[in-house]
Amino acid sequence: MTEPAVTLRPVTAADLDTLFAHQLDAEANAMAVVHLRDREAFYPHWARILADPAITASAVLLDGALVGHVTCFDQGGQDTIGYWIAKEHWGKGIASRALQLLLEQVPRRPLHAQVARSNHRSLRVLERAGFRVTRYEHAPATERFPACEEALLVLDGGEPPTPPGP
Ligand SMILES: CC(C)(COP(=O)(O)OP(=O)(O)OC[C@H]1O[C@@H](n2cnc3c(N)ncnc32)[C@H](O)[C@@H]1OP(=O)(O)O)[C@@H](O)C(=O)NCCC(=O)NCCS
């Protein structure tokens, strides 16, 4: 596949209406095994993300147009990756390229990802980027997620941990 013309830049408040629309799609929510966020949940959630300098939240642009986002955030003490691409652009290699670009921007390792085991596309994106499944576990239902079998993945590498001093 020819590599798509994907670039990243920080998400801004002006992007949120488009990102909100992306996550309304029922097929995308079924794939990701999440409940969509309504306006009352979505905008405060993203306001917190944009206000947090520890989170990398990148808009994914295809030929300059906003088609999704890719993020790196702390979840339970682990640097964790997430992404979402608008359905009309699936299957063009955009998530794979966006993740590759994010991995160049974020040098920290290890990085983690949690994906519904049924989300074969997302698993493929992560495995292409070098993530490997460390285990599967049952994830109970929460306000955000229906119960599902979840794959936990890690991307190792980078500098080895500094040994403890004398
Ligand atoms: C998952 C998602 C990000 C993938 O985005 P995308 O831009 O279509 O991904 P890419 O085109 O880079 O790669 C998809 C890969 O899955 C493969 N694929 C497509 N359908 C597949 C299927 N049913 N089973 C297995 N692999 C599949 C493609 O062939 C491709 O792999 P390849 O490049 O080796 O051929 C996108 O579908 C999405 O946003 N879904 C909804 C939200 C979501 O699931 N987010 C992730 C939550 S963890």
The ligand as a Tripos MOL2 file, in Angstrom:
@<TRIPOS>MOLECULE
LIG
   48    50     1     0     0
SMALL
NO_CHARGES

@<TRIPOS>ATOM
      1 C1         -9.1920    0.4500   14.4160 C.3       1 LIG1
      2 C2         -8.9610    1.6420   13.5030 C.3       1 LIG1
      3 C3         -8.2150    2.7360   14.2700 C.3       1 LIG1
      4 C4         -8.1230    1.1890   12.3100 C.3       1 LIG1
      5 O1         -7.8680    2.3290   11.5000 O.3       1 LIG1
      6 P1         -7.4180    2.1830    9.9700 P.3       1 LIG1
      7 O2         -6.8790    3.5020    9.5460 O.co2     1 LIG1
      8 O3         -8.5090    1.5910    9.1810 O.co2     1 LIG1
      9 O4         -6.2120    1.1120   10.1340 O.3       1 LIG1
     10 P2         -5.1220    0.7460    9.0440 P.3       1 LIG1
     11 O5         -5.7110    0.9140    7.6800 O.co2     1 LIG1
     12 O6         -3.8600    1.4690    9.3660 O.co2     1 LIG1
     13 O7         -4.8390   -0.7850    9.3690 O.3       1 LIG1
     14 C5         -5.8920   -1.6960    9.5440 C.3       1 LIG1
     15 C6         -5.2950   -3.0960    9.4460 C.3       1 LIG1
     16 O8         -6.3040   -4.0340    9.8070 O.3       1 LIG1
     17 C7         -6.4580   -4.9600    8.7610 C.3       1 LIG1
     18 N1         -7.8570   -5.3970    8.7890 N.ar      1 LIG1
     19 C8         -8.9300   -4.7920    8.2640 C.ar      1 LIG1
     20 N2        -10.0290   -5.5130    8.5530 N.ar      1 LIG1
     21 C9         -9.6190   -6.5650    9.2810 C.ar      1 LIG1
     22 C10       -10.2850   -7.6610    9.8830 C.ar      1 LIG1
     23 N3        -11.5900   -7.7810    9.8060 N.pl3     1 LIG1
     24 N4         -9.5420   -8.5550   10.5610 N.ar      1 LIG1
     25 C11        -8.2030   -8.4160   10.6740 C.ar      1 LIG1
     26 N5         -7.5170   -7.3780   10.1400 N.ar      1 LIG1
     27 C12        -8.2330   -6.4790    9.4450 C.ar      1 LIG1
     28 C13        -6.0830   -4.2240    7.5090 C.3       1 LIG1
     29 O9         -5.7430   -5.1180    6.4490 O.3       1 LIG1
     30 C14        -4.8700   -3.4360    8.0360 C.3       1 LIG1
     31 O10        -3.7320   -4.2600    8.1510 O.3       1 LIG1
     32 P3         -2.5970   -4.2790    7.0070 P.3       1 LIG1
     33 O11        -2.1320   -2.8470    6.9020 O.co2     1 LIG1
     34 O12        -1.5790   -5.2160    7.4970 O.co2     1 LIG1
     35 O13        -3.2800   -4.7120    5.7480 O.co2     1 LIG1
     36 C15       -10.3020    2.2330   12.9740 C.3       1 LIG1
     37 O14       -11.0300    1.2060   12.3700 O.3       1 LIG1
     38 C16       -11.1290    2.8780   14.0730 C.2       1 LIG1
     39 O15       -10.9520    4.0440   14.4000 O.2       1 LIG1
     40 N6        -12.0940    2.1060   14.6660 N.am      1 LIG1
     41 C17       -12.9870    2.6110   15.7050 C.3       1 LIG1
     42 C18       -12.2770    3.0230   16.9680 C.3       1 LIG1
     43 C19       -11.3270    1.9700   17.4830 C.2       1 LIG1
     44 O16       -11.5590    0.7790   17.3950 O.2       1 LIG1
     45 N7        -10.2380    2.4760   18.0790 N.am      1 LIG1
     46 C20        -9.2330    1.6280   18.6740 C.3       1 LIG1
     47 C21        -9.6550    1.2850   20.0390 C.3       1 LIG1
     48 S1         -8.3930    0.2580   20.8020 S.3       1 LIG1
@<TRIPOS>BOND
     1     1     2 1
     2     2     3 1
     3     2     4 1
     4     2    36 1
     5     4     5 1
     6     5     6 1
     7     6     7 2
     8     6     8 1
     9     6     9 1
    10     9    10 1
    11    10    11 2
    12    10    12 1
    13    10    13 1
    14    13    14 1
    15    14    15 1
    16    15    16 1
    17    15    30 1
    18    16    17 1
    19    17    18 1
    20    17    28 1
    21    18    19 ar
    22    18    27 ar
    23    19    20 ar
    24    20    21 ar
    25    21    22 ar
    26    21    27 ar
    27    22    23 1
    28    22    24 ar
    29    24    25 ar
    30    25    26 ar
    31    26    27 ar
    32    28    29 1
    33    28    30 1
    34    30    31 1
    35    31    32 1
    36    32    33 2
    37    32    34 1
    38    32    35 1
    39    36    37 1
    40    36    38 1
    41    38    39 2
    42    38    40 1
    43    40    41 1
    44    41    42 1
    45    42    43 1
    46    43    44 2
    47    43    45 1
    48    45    46 1
    49    46    47 1
    50    47    48 1
@<TRIPOS>SUBSTRUCTURE
     1 LIG1         1 GROUP 0 **** ****
